[in-house]
Amino acid sequence: MTDLITLAEYKDAKEIKSPNLDVKIETLITLVSDFVEVYCGRRFLTETYTDALYGVCEDSIYIQNPPLTDVAVIEFYNTSREWELVDLEAYLIEEDIITFLDLPIVHDTPKKPFRLEYTGGYVDIPAALR
């Protein structure tokens, strides 16, 4: 996991000039950043993610690490028990939601697993998280 704030940003915000506590502060920044991401159940910085989504039969998928920047691959497990690529024309991307436009397997029973590879997260951490 990546820290949500740098040592320099923290020291500037708290007006700390001395380097005496730098190691301790860096350790705390890492611990708190890890805690926040685990507690929120998501990562915040821009990365490429691969999510396996089981039991999907909705018309939309909400990604785990918004905001969504790019979708590289969406696959579903077909009736032949193989991963099948979803055609780019079959879905629409809006903010952190992928909506299927023409995908008959979405309405099949039982629910189908999906595999999703995308780029998501913030390039710059929002101030409220720092």
MODELLER restraints for C-alpha pairs under 7 A, 6 or more apart:
rsr = mdl.restraints
at = mdl.atoms
rsr.add(forms.Gaussian(group=physical.xy_distance, feature=features.Distance(at['CA:1:A'], at['CA:34:A']), mean=6.36, stdev=0.5))
rsr.add(forms.Gaussian(group=physical.xy_distance, feature=features.Distance(at['CA:3:A'], at['CA:29:A']), mean=6.54, stdev=0.5))
rsr.add(forms.Gaussian(group=physical.xy_distance, feature=features.Distance(at['CA:3:A'], at['CA:30:A']), mean=5.44, stdev=0.5))
rsr.add(forms.Gaussian(group=physical.xy_distance, feature=features.Distance(at['CA:3:A'], at['CA:33:A']), mean=5.30, stdev=0.5))
rsr.add(forms.Gaussian(group=physical.xy_distance, feature=features.Distance(at['CA:4:A'], at['CA:33:A']), mean=5.54, stdev=0.5))
rsr.add(forms.Gaussian(group=physical.xy_distance, feature=features.Distance(at['CA:4:A'], at['CA:125:A']), mean=6.60, stdev=0.5))
rsr.add(forms.Gaussian(group=physical.xy_distance, feature=features.Distance(at['CA:4:A'], at['CA:130:A']), mean=6.04, stdev=0.5))
rsr.add(forms.Gaussian(group=physical.xy_distance, feature=features.Distance(at['CA:5:A'], at['CA:130:A']), mean=5.53, stdev=0.5))
rsr.add(forms.Gaussian(group=physical.xy_distance, feature=features.Distance(at['CA:7:A'], at['CA:26:A']), mean=6.06, stdev=0.5))
rsr.add(forms.Gaussian(group=physical.xy_distance, feature=features.Distance(at['CA:37:A'], at['CA:43:A']), mean=5.60, stdev=0.5))
rsr.add(forms.Gaussian(group=physical.xy_distance, feature=features.Distance(at['CA:42:A'], at['CA:64:A']), mean=6.06, stdev=0.5))
rsr.add(forms.Gaussian(group=physical.xy_distance, feature=features.Distance(at['CA:42:A'], at['CA:65:A']), mean=5.54, stdev=0.5))
rsr.add(forms.Gaussian(group=physical.xy_distance, feature=features.Distance(at['CA:43:A'], at['CA:65:A']), mean=5.77, stdev=0.5))
rsr.add(forms.Gaussian(group=physical.xy_distance, feature=features.Distance(at['CA:43:A'], at['CA:121:A']), mean=6.90, stdev=0.5))
rsr.add(forms.Gaussian(group=physical.xy_distance, feature=features.Distance(at['CA:44:A'], at['CA:65:A']), mean=6.63, stdev=0.5))
rsr.add(forms.Gaussian(group=physical.xy_distance, feature=features.Distance(at['CA:44:A'], at['CA:121:A']), mean=4.97, stdev=0.5))
rsr.add(forms.Gaussian(group=physical.xy_distance, feature=features.Distance(at['CA:44:A'], at['CA:122:A']), mean=5.80, stdev=0.5))
rsr.add(forms.Gaussian(group=physical.xy_distance, feature=features.Distance(at['CA:45:A'], at['CA:121:A']), mean=4.72, stdev=0.5))
rsr.add(forms.Gaussian(group=physical.xy_distance, feature=features.Distance(at['CA:45:A'], at['CA:122:A']), mean=4.78, stdev=0.5))
rsr.add(forms.Gaussian(group=physical.xy_distance, feature=features.Distance(at['CA:45:A'], at['CA:123:A']), mean=6.01, stdev=0.5))
rsr.add(forms.Gaussian(group=physical.xy_distance, feature=features.Distance(at['CA:45:A'], at['CA:125:A']), mean=6.86, stdev=0.5))
rsr.add(forms.Gaussian(group=physical.xy_distance, feature=features.Distance(at['CA:46:A'], at['CA:119:A']), mean=6.69, stdev=0.5))
rsr.add(forms.Gaussian(group=physical.xy_distance, feature=features.Distance(at['CA:46:A'], at['CA:120:A']), mean=5.27, stdev=0.5))
rsr.add(forms.Gaussian(group=physical.xy_distance, feature=features.Distance(at['CA:46:A'], at['CA:121:A']), mean=4.01, stdev=0.5))
rsr.add(forms.Gaussian(group=physical.xy_distance, feature=features.Distance(at['CA:46:A'], at['CA:122:A']), mean=5.01, stdev=0.5))
rsr.add(forms.Gaussian(group=physical.xy_distance, feature=features.Distance(at['CA:46:A'], at['CA:123:A']), mean=5.41, stdev=0.5))
rsr.add(forms.Gaussian(group=physical.xy_distance, feature=features.Distance(at['CA:47:A'], at['CA:119:A']), mean=5.57, stdev=0.5))
rsr.add(forms.Gaussian(group=physical.xy_distance, feature=features.Distance(at['CA:47:A'], at['CA:120:A']), mean=5.93, stdev=0.5))
rsr.add(forms.Gaussian(group=physical.xy_distance, feature=features.Distance(at['CA:47:A'], at['CA:121:A']), mean=6.50, stdev=0.5))
rsr.add(forms.Gaussian(group=physical.xy_distance, feature=features.Distance(at['CA:48:A'], at['CA:118:A']), mean=5.55, stdev=0.5))
rsr.add(forms.Gaussian(group=physical.xy_distance, feature=features.Distance(at['CA:48:A'], at['CA:119:A']), mean=4.28, stdev=0.5))
rsr.add(forms.Gaussian(group=physical.xy_distance, feature=features.Distance(at['CA:48:A'], at['CA:120:A']), mean=6.54, stdev=0.5))
rsr.add(forms.Gaussian(group=physical.xy_distance, feature=features.Distance(at['CA:49:A'], at['CA:117:A']), mean=5.61, stdev=0.5))
rsr.add(forms.Gaussian(group=physical.xy_distance, feature=features.Distance(at['CA:49:A'], at['CA:118:A']), mean=5.44, stdev=0.5))
rsr.add(forms.Gaussian(group=physical.xy_distance, feature=features.Distance(at['CA:49:A'], at['CA:119:A']), mean=6.08, stdev=0.5))
rsr.add(forms.Gaussian(group=physical.xy_distance, feature=features.Distance(at['CA:50:A'], at['CA:116:A']), mean=5.54, stdev=0.5))
rsr.add(forms.Gaussian(group=physical.xy_distance, feature=features.Distance(at['CA:50:A'], at['CA:117:A']), mean=4.33, stdev=0.5))
rsr.add(forms.Gaussian(group=physical.xy_distance, feature=features.Distance(at['CA:50:A'], at['CA:118:A']), mean=6.56, stdev=0.5))
rsr.add(forms.Gaussian(group=physical.xy_distance, feature=features.Distance(at['CA:51:A'], at['CA:115:A']), mean=5.86, stdev=0.5))
rsr.add(forms.Gaussian(group=physical.xy_distance, feature=features.Distance(at['CA:51:A'], at['CA:116:A']), mean=5.19, stdev=0.5))
rsr.add(forms.Gaussian(group=physical.xy_distance, feature=features.Distance(at['CA:51:A'], at['CA:117:A']), mean=6.47, stdev=0.5))
rsr.add(forms.Gaussian(group=physical.xy_distance, feature=features.Distance(at['CA:52:A'], at['CA:114:A']), mean=5.89, stdev=0.5))
rsr.add(forms.Gaussian(group=physical.xy_distance, feature=features.Distance(at['CA:52:A'], at['CA:115:A']), mean=4.60, stdev=0.5))
rsr.add(forms.Gaussian(group=physical.xy_distance, feature=features.Distance(at['CA:52:A'], at['CA:116:A']), mean=6.40, stdev=0.5))
rsr.add(forms.Gaussian(group=physical.xy_distance, feature=features.Distance(at['CA:53:A'], at['CA:113:A']), mean=5.55, stdev=0.5))
rsr.add(forms.Gaussian(group=physical.xy_distance, feature=features.Distance(at['CA:53:A'], at['CA:114:A']), mean=5.01, stdev=0.5))
rsr.add(forms.Gaussian(group=physical.xy_distance, feature=features.Distance(at['CA:53:A'], at['CA:115:A']), mean=6.14, stdev=0.5))
rsr.add(forms.Gaussian(group=physical.xy_distance, feature=features.Distance(at['CA:54:A'], at['CA:112:A']), mean=6.59, stdev=0.5))
rsr.add(forms.Gaussian(group=physical.xy_distance, feature=features.Distance(at['CA:54:A'], at['CA:113:A']), mean=4.19, stdev=0.5))
rsr.add(forms.Gaussian(group=physical.xy_distance, feature=features.Distance(at['CA:54:A'], at['CA:114:A']), mean=6.32, stdev=0.5))
rsr.add(forms.Gaussian(group=physical.xy_distance, feature=features.Distance(at['CA:55:A'], at['CA:111:A']), mean=4.62, stdev=0.5))
rsr.add(forms.Gaussian(group=physical.xy_distance, feature=features.Distance(at['CA:55:A'], at['CA:112:A']), mean=5.40, stdev=0.5))
rsr.add(forms.Gaussian(group=physical.xy_distance, feature=features.Distance(at['CA:55:A'], at['CA:113:A']), mean=5.50, stdev=0.5))
rsr.add(forms.Gaussian(group=physical.xy_distance, feature=features.Distance(at['CA:56:A'], at['CA:111:A']), mean=5.46, stdev=0.5))
rsr.add(forms.Gaussian(group=physical.xy_distance, feature=features.Distance(at['CA:56:A'], at['CA:112:A']), mean=5.50, stdev=0.5))
rsr.add(forms.Gaussian(group=physical.xy_distance, feature=features.Distance(at['CA:56:A'], at['CA:113:A']), mean=5.93, stdev=0.5))
rsr.add(forms.Gaussian(group=physical.xy_distance, feature=features.Distance(at['CA:57:A'], at['CA:106:A']), mean=4.73, stdev=0.5))
rsr.add(forms.Gaussian(group=physical.xy_distance, feature=features.Distance(at['CA:57:A'], at['CA:107:A']), mean=5.89, stdev=0.5))
rsr.add(forms.Gaussian(group=physical.xy_distance, feature=features.Distance(at['CA:57:A'], at['CA:111:A']), mean=5.16, stdev=0.5))
rsr.add(forms.Gaussian(group=physical.xy_distance, feature=features.Distance(at['CA:57:A'], at['CA:112:A']), mean=6.46, stdev=0.5))
rsr.add(forms.Gaussian(group=physical.xy_distance, feature=features.Distance(at['CA:58:A'], at['CA:106:A']), mean=6.27, stdev=0.5))
rsr.add(forms.Gaussian(group=physical.xy_distance, feature=features.Distance(at['CA:59:A'], at['CA:99:A']), mean=5.76, stdev=0.5))
rsr.add(forms.Gaussian(group=physical.xy_distance, feature=features.Distance(at['CA:59:A'], at['CA:100:A']), mean=5.37, stdev=0.5))
rsr.add(forms.Gaussian(group=physical.xy_distance, feature=features.Distance(at['CA:59:A'], at['CA:106:A']), mean=6.55, stdev=0.5))
rsr.add(forms.Gaussian(group=physical.xy_distance, feature=features.Distance(at['CA:60:A'], at['CA:97:A']), mean=6.47, stdev=0.5))
rsr.add(forms.Gaussian(group=physical.xy_distance, feature=features.Distance(at['CA:60:A'], at['CA:98:A']), mean=5.41, stdev=0.5))
rsr.add(forms.Gaussian(group=physical.xy_distance, feature=features.Distance(at['CA:60:A'], at['CA:99:A']), mean=4.22, stdev=0.5))
rsr.add(forms.Gaussian(group=physical.xy_distance, feature=features.Distance(at['CA:60:A'], at['CA:100:A']), mean=6.04, stdev=0.5))
rsr.add(forms.Gaussian(group=physical.xy_distance, feature=features.Distance(at['CA:61:A'], at['CA:97:A']), mean=5.69, stdev=0.5))
rsr.add(forms.Gaussian(group=physical.xy_distance, feature=features.Distance(at['CA:61:A'], at['CA:98:A']), mean=5.11, stdev=0.5))
rsr.add(forms.Gaussian(group=physical.xy_distance, feature=features.Distance(at['CA:61:A'], at['CA:99:A']), mean=6.48, stdev=0.5))
rsr.add(forms.Gaussian(group=physical.xy_distance, feature=features.Distance(at['CA:62:A'], at['CA:96:A']), mean=5.98, stdev=0.5))
rsr.add(forms.Gaussian(group=physical.xy_distance, feature=features.Distance(at['CA:62:A'], at['CA:97:A']), mean=4.68, stdev=0.5))
rsr.add(forms.Gaussian(group=physical.xy_distance, feature=features.Distance(at['CA:62:A'], at['CA:98:A']), mean=6.50, stdev=0.5))
rsr.add(forms.Gaussian(group=physical.xy_distance, feature=features.Distance(at['CA:63:A'], at['CA:96:A']), mean=5.76, stdev=0.5))
rsr.add(forms.Gaussian(group=physical.xy_distance, feature=features.Distance(at['CA:63:A'], at['CA:97:A']), mean=6.36, stdev=0.5))
rsr.add(forms.Gaussian(group=physical.xy_distance, feature=features.Distance(at['CA:65:A'], at['CA:120:A']), mean=5.57, stdev=0.5))
rsr.add(forms.Gaussian(group=physical.xy_distance, feature=features.Distance(at['CA:65:A'], at['CA:121:A']), mean=5.48, stdev=0.5))
rsr.add(forms.Gaussian(group=physical.xy_distance, feature=features.Distance(at['CA:66:A'], at['CA:96:A']), mean=5.41, stdev=0.5))
rsr.add(forms.Gaussian(group=physical.xy_distance, feature=features.Distance(at['CA:66:A'], at['CA:120:A']), mean=5.27, stdev=0.5))
rsr.add(forms.Gaussian(group=physical.xy_distance, feature=features.Distance(at['CA:66:A'], at['CA:121:A']), mean=5.04, stdev=0.5))
rsr.add(forms.Gaussian(group=physical.xy_distance, feature=features.Distance(at['CA:67:A'], at['CA:95:A']), mean=6.34, stdev=0.5))
rsr.add(forms.Gaussian(group=physical.xy_distance, feature=features.Distance(at['CA:67:A'], at['CA:96:A']), mean=5.60, stdev=0.5))
rsr.add(forms.Gaussian(group=physical.xy_distance, feature=features.Distance(at['CA:67:A'], at['CA:120:A']), mean=5.37, stdev=0.5))
rsr.add(forms.Gaussian(group=physical.xy_distance, feature=features.Distance(at['CA:67:A'], at['CA:121:A']), mean=5.14, stdev=0.5))
rsr.add(forms.Gaussian(group=physical.xy_distance, feature=features.Distance(at['CA:67:A'], at['CA:122:A']), mean=6.53, stdev=0.5))
rsr.add(forms.Gaussian(group=physical.xy_distance, feature=features.Distance(at['CA:68:A'], at['CA:95:A']), mean=6.07, stdev=0.5))
rsr.add(forms.Gaussian(group=physical.xy_distance, feature=features.Distance(at['CA:68:A'], at['CA:96:A']), mean=5.22, stdev=0.5))
rsr.add(forms.Gaussian(group=physical.xy_distance, feature=features.Distance(at['CA:68:A'], at['CA:119:A']), mean=6.25, stdev=0.5))
rsr.add(forms.Gaussian(group=physical.xy_distance, feature=features.Distance(at['CA:68:A'], at['CA:120:A']), mean=4.40, stdev=0.5))
rsr.add(forms.Gaussian(group=physical.xy_distance, feature=features.Distance(at['CA:68:A'], at['CA:121:A']), mean=6.68, stdev=0.5))
rsr.add(forms.Gaussian(group=physical.xy_distance, feature=features.Distance(at['CA:69:A'], at['CA:119:A']), mean=5.37, stdev=0.5))
rsr.add(forms.Gaussian(group=physical.xy_distance, feature=features.Distance(at['CA:69:A'], at['CA:120:A']), mean=5.28, stdev=0.5))
rsr.add(forms.Gaussian(group=physical.xy_distance, feature=features.Distance(at['CA:70:A'], at['CA:118:A']), mean=5.54, stdev=0.5))
rsr.add(forms.Gaussian(group=physical.xy_distance, feature=features.Distance(at['CA:70:A'], at['CA:119:A']), mean=5.04, stdev=0.5))
rsr.add(forms.Gaussian(group=physical.xy_distance, feature=features.Distance(at['CA:71:A'], at['CA:117:A']), mean=6.21, stdev=0.5))
rsr.add(forms.Gaussian(group=physical.xy_distance, feature=features.Distance(at['CA:71:A'], at['CA:118:A']), mean=4.25, stdev=0.5))
rsr.add(forms.Gaussian(group=physical.xy_distance, feature=features.Distance(at['CA:71:A'], at['CA:119:A']), mean=6.38, stdev=0.5))
rsr.add(forms.Gaussian(group=physical.xy_distance, feature=features.Distance(at['CA:72:A'], at['CA:117:A']), mean=5.46, stdev=0.5))
rsr.add(forms.Gaussian(group=physical.xy_distance, feature=features.Distance(at['CA:72:A'], at['CA:118:A']), mean=5.35, stdev=0.5))
rsr.add(forms.Gaussian(group=physical.xy_distance, feature=features.Distance(at['CA:73:A'], at['CA:116:A']), mean=5.73, stdev=0.5))
rsr.add(forms.Gaussian(group=physical.xy_distance, feature=features.Distance(at['CA:73:A'], at['CA:117:A']), mean=5.06, stdev=0.5))
rsr.add(forms.Gaussian(group=physical.xy_distance, feature=features.Distance(at['CA:73:A'], at['CA:118:A']), mean=6.98, stdev=0.5))
rsr.add(forms.Gaussian(group=physical.xy_distance, feature=features.Distance(at['CA:74:A'], at['CA:85:A']), mean=6.03, stdev=0.5))
rsr.add(forms.Gaussian(group=physical.xy_distance, feature=features.Distance(at['CA:74:A'], at['CA:86:A']), mean=5.49, stdev=0.5))
rsr.add(forms.Gaussian(group=physical.xy_distance, feature=features.Distance(at['CA:74:A'], at['CA:115:A']), mean=5.76, stdev=0.5))
rsr.add(forms.Gaussian(group=physical.xy_distance, feature=features.Distance(at['CA:74:A'], at['CA:116:A']), mean=4.62, stdev=0.5))
rsr.add(forms.Gaussian(group=physical.xy_distance, feature=features.Distance(at['CA:74:A'], at['CA:117:A']), mean=6.53, stdev=0.5))
rsr.add(forms.Gaussian(group=physical.xy_distance, feature=features.Distance(at['CA:75:A'], at['CA:83:A']), mean=5.94, stdev=0.5))
rsr.add(forms.Gaussian(group=physical.xy_distance, feature=features.Distance(at['CA:75:A'], at['CA:84:A']), mean=5.20, stdev=0.5))
rsr.add(forms.Gaussian(group=physical.xy_distance, feature=features.Distance(at['CA:75:A'], at['CA:85:A']), mean=4.37, stdev=0.5))
rsr.add(forms.Gaussian(group=physical.xy_distance, feature=features.Distance(at['CA:75:A'], at['CA:86:A']), mean=5.38, stdev=0.5))
rsr.add(forms.Gaussian(group=physical.xy_distance, feature=features.Distance(at['CA:75:A'], at['CA:114:A']), mean=5.56, stdev=0.5))
rsr.add(forms.Gaussian(group=physical.xy_distance, feature=features.Distance(at['CA:75:A'], at['CA:115:A']), mean=5.10, stdev=0.5))
rsr.add(forms.Gaussian(group=physical.xy_distance, feature=features.Distance(at['CA:75:A'], at['CA:116:A']), mean=6.51, stdev=0.5))
rsr.add(forms.Gaussian(group=physical.xy_distance, feature=features.Distance(at['CA:76:A'], at['CA:83:A']), mean=5.51, stdev=0.5))
rsr.add(forms.Gaussian(group=physical.xy_distance, feature=features.Distance(at['CA:76:A'], at['CA:84:A']), mean=5.41, stdev=0.5))
rsr.add(forms.Gaussian(group=physical.xy_distance, feature=features.Distance(at['CA:76:A'], at['CA:85:A']), mean=6.69, stdev=0.5))
rsr.add(forms.Gaussian(group=physical.xy_distance, feature=features.Distance(at['CA:76:A'], at['CA:112:A']), mean=6.71, stdev=0.5))
rsr.add(forms.Gaussian(group=physical.xy_distance, feature=features.Distance(at['CA:76:A'], at['CA:113:A']), mean=5.80, stdev=0.5))
rsr.add(forms.Gaussian(group=physical.xy_distance, feature=features.Distance(at['CA:76:A'], at['CA:114:A']), mean=4.31, stdev=0.5))
rsr.add(forms.Gaussian(group=physical.xy_distance, feature=features.Distance(at['CA:76:A'], at['CA:115:A']), mean=6.24, stdev=0.5))
rsr.add(forms.Gaussian(group=physical.xy_distance, feature=features.Distance(at['CA:77:A'], at['CA:83:A']), mean=4.62, stdev=0.5))
rsr.add(forms.Gaussian(group=physical.xy_distance, feature=features.Distance(at['CA:77:A'], at['CA:84:A']), mean=6.21, stdev=0.5))
rsr.add(forms.Gaussian(group=physical.xy_distance, feature=features.Distance(at['CA:77:A'], at['CA:112:A']), mean=6.15, stdev=0.5))
rsr.add(forms.Gaussian(group=physical.xy_distance, feature=features.Distance(at['CA:77:A'], at['CA:113:A']), mean=5.68, stdev=0.5))
rsr.add(forms.Gaussian(group=physical.xy_distance, feature=features.Distance(at['CA:77:A'], at['CA:114:A']), mean=6.41, stdev=0.5))
rsr.add(forms.Gaussian(group=physical.xy_distance, feature=features.Distance(at['CA:78:A'], at['CA:84:A']), mean=6.33, stdev=0.5))
rsr.add(forms.Gaussian(group=physical.xy_distance, feature=features.Distance(at['CA:90:A'], at['CA:100:A']), mean=5.80, stdev=0.5))
rsr.add(forms.Gaussian(group=physical.xy_distance, feature=features.Distance(at['CA:90:A'], at['CA:101:A']), mean=5.19, stdev=0.5))
rsr.add(forms.Gaussian(group=physical.xy_distance, feature=features.Distance(at['CA:90:A'], at['CA:102:A']), mean=5.07, stdev=0.5))
rsr.add(forms.Gaussian(group=physical.xy_distance, feature=features.Distance(at['CA:90:A'], at['CA:103:A']), mean=6.22, stdev=0.5))
rsr.add(forms.Gaussian(group=physical.xy_distance, feature=features.Distance(at['CA:91:A'], at['CA:98:A']), mean=6.55, stdev=0.5))
rsr.add(forms.Gaussian(group=physical.xy_distance, feature=features.Distance(at['CA:91:A'], at['CA:99:A']), mean=5.42, stdev=0.5))
rsr.add(forms.Gaussian(group=physical.xy_distance, feature=features.Distance(at['CA:91:A'], at['CA:100:A']), mean=4.21, stdev=0.5))
rsr.add(forms.Gaussian(group=physical.xy_distance, feature=features.Distance(at['CA:91:A'], at['CA:101:A']), mean=5.13, stdev=0.5))
rsr.add(forms.Gaussian(group=physical.xy_distance, feature=features.Distance(at['CA:92:A'], at['CA:98:A']), mean=5.77, stdev=0.5))
rsr.add(forms.Gaussian(group=physical.xy_distance, feature=features.Distance(at['CA:92:A'], at['CA:99:A']), mean=5.17, stdev=0.5))
rsr.add(forms.Gaussian(group=physical.xy_distance, feature=features.Distance(at['CA:92:A'], at['CA:100:A']), mean=6.38, stdev=0.5))
rsr.add(forms.Gaussian(group=physical.xy_distance, feature=features.Distance(at['CA:92:A'], at['CA:101:A']), mean=6.89, stdev=0.5))
rsr.add(forms.Gaussian(group=physical.xy_distance, feature=features.Distance(at['CA:93:A'], at['CA:99:A']), mean=6.42, stdev=0.5))
